Amino acid sequence: MAKAKGRYNDTFLDYGFNFIERGDEQLLQCAICFNTLSNASMNAYQLKQHVANIHTQSLTKTGVSLK
């Protein structure tokens, strides 16, 4: 049985992520570092973790809070 593919949701913009398409897949792309994440990472917790762990300085400079 094939694993269900994640789909982009407009709320991902709140965490600073847009998407790009490669073939028939949608991959998340961070608006700060332009790294792409797999479609398996399409959940709010993992997006918050990426921003909190990788872009800590960006959060403190902009005053953004990840609730």
Residue pairs with C-beta under 8 A, 6 or more apart in sequence:
5 25
5 26
5 39
6 26
6 39
6 40
6 41
6 42
6 43
7 26
7 39
7 42
8 19
8 26
8 28
8 42
9 42
11 44
12 18
12 19
12 28
12 42
12 47
15 44
15 47
15 48
15 51
15 66
16 30
16 31
16 32
16 47
16 51
16 55
17 28
17 29
17 30
17 31
17 37
17 47
18 28
18 29
18 31
19 26
19 27
19 28
19 29
20 26
20 27
20 29
20 36
21 27
25 39
26 39
27 36
27 37
27 38
27 39
28 36
28 37
28 38
28 39
28 41
28 42
28 47
29 35
29 36
29 37
30 36
30 37
30 50
30 51
30 54
30 55
32 51
32 54
32 55
32 58
33 54
33 55
35 54
37 46
37 47
37 50
41 47
41 50
48 66
51 58
51 59
51 66
52 59
52 66
58 64
59 65
59 66
